[in-house]
Amino acid sequence: MRRSRARDTEVCGVTAAIVVIEGKWKTLLLWILESGPYRPGELLRKVPGISEKVLTQALREMESDGLVHREVYDVVPPKTVYSLTPFGRELSEALAPLSEWGHRRLDRLTEEQAVPS
């Protein structure tokens, strides 16, 4: 899906939800931010393989979608902290059953691979 679909009101509810979490990193960022606010550098360390540019882009999109709050403190050097909004926390809770289903699927795949052909 293209990012332009994030504001499209003529889609089904599942599509409306998926468009805000699509991509490689957003669900992981949601999961991390559930435990509390983080500075960008902390998020970079918690998400191996993500670049600073991609992290910034994902967080900006999540902020635009109302999932993440960005707090900038007026200190030198500047301090920025990201946290989940109530709307983001609601999405995270809604994804919990899907996550459980995904783990059951992974368990089935593991069992199938363990059975000799």
Secondary structure, 3 states (H helix, E strand, C coil): CCHHHHHCCCCCHHHHHHHHHCCCCHHHHHHHHCCCCECHHHHHHHCCCCCHHHHHHHHHHHHHCCCEEEEEECCCCCEEEEEECHHHHHHHHHHHHHHHHHHHHHHHHHHHHHCCC
